[in-house]
Amino acid sequence: MSKEETTRLLEPHVEQRTNCKEKSEVCVSTACSFPTSIPFIIGNEFCERFNYYAIQTIMVLYMTRHLDFSEDSGTAMVHSFTMVAFFTPIIGGILADGYWGKYKTILILSIVYICGGAFVSLTAIPIDNPDARKWVPFIGFLLVALGTGGIKPCVLAFGGDQFDLRDPAQYRWREKFFSMFYFSLKSGSMVSMFLTPILRGDVRCFGGDCYPLAFGVPAVLMIIATLIFVAGSPMYKHVPLEGNIIGKIFRCILHARRSPPTKKTERYLDRAVSDEFPAEFVDDVYKARRILVMMLPMPAFWALFTQQYSRWTLQATRMDGDIGFATIKPDQMPVLNSGLILIFIPIFESFVYPAFELCKLPLRPLRRMVIGMLLGGASFALAGIVQLKIDDAQYHGTPLEVSQLRVINSSPNDIMFQIGNRSDSSRLAEATEVVYFGTGTPTMDFQPGLYDIQATAVENVTNMTAVSTLNLKGGSVHCVLVATDNGRMVVELLKINATSPTAETAGIAMINGAPNVVSLFTVNLTNGGSHTSLGTYNETGLGLGVKPFQLTETEEIAPGKWFTEMFNAETCVDGVCTRQTANGSFQLQNGAMYTLVAGSPCNGSTFEAIHFSLYMEVSSASVSMLWQIPQYVLITFGEIMFSITGLHFAYSQAPQTMKSLMQSAWYLTIGLGNMVVLIISEVGAFHQQYIEFFFFAGLTGVAAAALTLMSMWYKYVDNIDNGSRYQKSTTEDESAQRHGEPRHRQSPVNERTNEKMRLLGETETETSSL
């Protein structure tokens, strides 16, 4: 086609570009600059992603802590939600391409989305009915999944429709749009993943974590997203509907099955060529099939990627988030992925990919995706190594052949003590330990059996010597409490709860070691936003108190700084108890188990003088959350090379009539990846978490090898003619030559554009192998 013919065909949509390097070059007037409708689509995506990732980020903790599901069940439910969210895009694609159009589909399903978010927020408010409290929220989660899934294939494709690629300059603009779209997506998710855990954990409501607020703020953002989208309505470009493409494809296949073969038929579906199914449409079906075949190994990457919000978050709950100046919440760790991707997208686009081009090693789409899968697998190998470190650092209990003992002095005097085995003829050990008031010894290991203990005040005080027999049982942790009661020294043996608390909590129990001051009291622990009582209560809520030498039940509370606040149960009148000034504070660490002992300080004889001492029975999580950073870096690099490239691959290689459908198929791979995780977590195939991580790393390696082999036979499609109903591919040109038809000569405009696309490594028309 000559240059004059090109200009005539594009008229009246073109104008002469006076500032072009070549005066004969033409451009579409509406496409010489960035489409004005794009900012509304980008803004809508930011707010919508804030909503989705807010729910996904805290969902596993909401399931396991607020709704009391197990970790495996919580993981399964998170991935069920994600799976539905990525299976429903096929519905959105059908509605957009065949019935409502992309604009109307986005608008209607956004309203469904808003209703779901509001329902999730309202049902997070605690209610008395435990069954309803546990299962009713899933109605809201289902509406959210339907809404977000339905609009997923439409938003990106609708943005791509705003570019008219009859002007080659618009191809580069569309390339930038895909990066901007992903940048907006990750910006919204990063802000959401940082802010939502703060709304959940730092704001207290209804006596605990404020899930209604954490879900409510994103629901408001979804309303804003919809308003932004509607505001751009006058500027949107709409592509005509093509009918129910999926239905048409199946009718085409069925027609081919019923039609007899002919000598001219080279491919199975060529039998279906007719007025209803023109040859161009049959070729489009073949192109779509090639894309779908290439997507078969891709769910393996998503099986890894989406576990950032389930398994990796649960892994972080067993790690130490204290970094000195702040404490990281486990569900804040995924914000690393979004933050890193915002940093590295421009670096990859501006430096990494061009560097490979300069080295004559163009990273074509499928090659990028294979590398991305391998990086994802490497990230899970690192996660497995970190899990091994966590397992090694965890408390595994006291061996059965050992009995552990700690001596705590809650009396108002310094003491000495001696311990001896009854089978020993010397009865008492010669070694003597001094324990100062308000302190205790480190934990000591003994063989199980009977022992004698003698405790004596350092100063010569009347009645300040006590002797007792200890029965130390194997596999247990004991505490010998030395206290003063009615002017005499007493020794009491207590069995301590030395089990690890649940994830992201600290365990604490209290002993009343001050019977000479008060025989009954209750202690409140406050941290400024919540409180926990150590002691028993009756039905009216009146504190019955902790009796002398009584060990309370263990309470699991959030790590951090806590203050003590006491109630003297003996002074309660008509339900009103005397409140004493907080006389102590302490720092609780994640994963640790503590015993809090209330005792009298030196010569103390009043309630106000009670002294608190804290003892760690089980050490805190010792593996820092910062050890997760390398695995997040690798999964981020993998996402850049796999996900961004895959989005563009699915769009650019799809026929014009099937772009939303191919976007739906792309999102379907994410849903299938979540299904893999769902099945494995529910089956419980792996009893050790590190083995499961290594399994997923190996699975992705196998999938990457399969994609490498499959891509050797894939032919890229020249997809620049976005204004035409059908697109020309390499396969079509080769087919034309086989039938003796002359191969079309491209216009100078398209020749220059193809050269640009060759340099991009995105749309080459020759057969490429990895």
Steps between C-alpha positions, in 0.01 A plus 500: 500500500644837400547797729227693321256212540578481871430872543174475307379204706573672829334825395317679673668366815845630420689823486840590370760501780705810432745416776569146381844397384345406168234736369329214322438311825139505616332455834149457628390830651337341802801282563803728472487553875407286798121438498326729749282215625794297634546689833144407601568132431831517691333676797221244506754218505690654794190519722365161395832330574510670840168334580594154375842479662367638829266202522759250379774629733315456830268218397716215630526663844129582494425132434740354756463754782161666467304203361714232671579285197818289498802617303443241225131592476582871504754450221247299300234770537735779395591309185135406440416871505788576263406208278142625457632851437708366211251248362224758460689713244371261236148620589611861474664429166183345358284787622744762371558354156153369427233686696574809708826631364806568715378831644162375619649175632755691711231733636241235594747259659663785691166552674495129590855546627396793723212301651733213580758723669235669714356161598845368605558809715161479674521126568844546661317660796480228769158343560377246755407228249826307444384315187374816330814686607714233337321442170295810410811705401556263209203655320690828492823329393313331214356831376846659516649208305226524235546876469877511482516192277238627260671835436856361485508411130312814404703782656832421334339416166285816521817702556666333202199589283568871558808482272471509124799309368458617145751758614827318584576753776204366693663159534766649725229686697313176549819335624530777759134459591552134594788599730300793642203272557711252689670784689158627609393150596805454722475852645148431619597162639809640676308777678227251589735232635679757716193683633248218545701301761535824698123553488458139609754478781567851632138613511293315760126450473251252648769383741756386242652556158283740299408291197182703426713809443772308311235371256290819502765745377568294182125483433493881496798500261302277262221758491762762409639267232159474337447877509839558336414253225163660431660847489698402191194384305493784242857422390486122461535329166266200464564198277185347344371173648594181320235275652548198726849403388521186714166378368610577146826309549316190621253523212795528261661187645171311487443610139848375409426160656186467290658616173676251271869559423606646165823475308570867557459466878836520674371543854214340687299820558534606135201275439287752686577790264166641387298820497441459876865417569721690254859390447626794705298385801629143468854636494421700815386180672831337412690799637303484823565128526875555466490754784295267721744214442791723604312587821480138619820504715441852632278420805813364670638852545174627649488208744816653643426868466168509684645321803652832605161569659457161668799273566759778498285711734456205735875442483554862604277454806766263637776752447620806687372826352695727735747708298595740779315816406176320403325164503392348170165324492497164319231611255708806411783296349329466156531877465863426412385346174302806397771744611777310323301467180442875485875546526607232256243535219672818369842338549404193299334710227781755473812296570461122530308426181695752286824351632399158371409659166843661472659163571301347212300295751144631464272381778191409304175463695505127561869506587433769759217294644717189535764701688224645718377150588852388593541804725170417668618145562826632648302723738320195638826314541614791718170490689567133575845582635355776721237254624776260603659778706163573664444132582846469652440807719157391624445363850436126481417435864689347790632146435334226707832411665541856631312707758561874497484717812520868579512648854319834537529714811182702562569549871616837639848356580804375314522121533741211461383157391638149468357213297597136541379168362338274760694200369820688582634423850605862546132599462582861412753627251790687646469778241293794617326754275398852602181639348424865561145615570288545191729284283532139393760252383548388141327176408694200632489143364444206736435133455138413592456391862462615859713787630533690827527879502596729784453876476638738763501878533847647455451714810434320828123546518268291719287239315678577172608145417287252305559140394288313248500195275473545123359236263651596163335326204668441167413715200370781723604848607461586870523809711597502867342810652655622825266745678404635842159418647389611849855573607655172391683382188320250275606303193248404228559287188299602190492349152554764232337511157801497268337458160542737208208742451314528174647706219556873547418489871675477834375276780485613864379350828520646853584367848383665821818497701404767756265330749640714782359810330182388324331163475277577202555733205460540124746659259413685182761532229457806280692622197308817427254342260387176663505319831524143624416373847707239681266336748156337517159666472150413601187547286454862610852593390618557857863394544528196723875546496814288511550305821841468672741278307245459223613492135246654263402369158728611219379798298627564147538870425669718241875554534611846613512716810239432771420662835370335816184624671375325817165447671485390864210254493462518877411870484223464240169648614188459285716405203730804537862405569791711614724576202869542571746703297690296242826414667680323221546462128668241283568411138358176359664346196332310218483126556620508862329352808527688831422457869411821685559476875340747741714522814584736783809715470743529790303548824184596306178457692236691305302425186658793315846354559446182297785439261477322164774287345481339159664171395530361147417130491511457121730721295360735240516459124868546426496505119453853372233576242773674303614152389193497275631794295710288255204280411284810442770650276513186285120464473483869401757456222306194389174695499644779287626256239202264514188695588549830317627318194215250521236774513642657188551161333135404554378835367736558209486143364121477528282564195312829517169318550633299797707737710275492806470124460877455501532731800246275672707197409808669645322563827370144491860380533517691831183327618642159404817579693291573809313176446831311520577663837144436621523128421843456658406689818173309543652159429779570748755325282796652683541487876801731496462849354853512358429186293193668351708805406761282328224310320362820348850608398547170313153518344578841351830376363320219315240746366775738380667215312168412336439860394851515354436198280152615395618847405739362238202452269316820579472768230446855614215698343545844342221670691537870424184543295272569793262690275421200283255233588749224432877494532769356282744248642805324367293189459254681277775631270658159477160348421444755225832408338415130514179569304691691236377841609746790499627601840379847590761772496478710814469877488800711603314588822460135593856419396633762743265376770612139453858609539407665833323186610797286401717708730244462777511124459125485547333438161746345260343307217765234468502171684684546828639246741626556850 
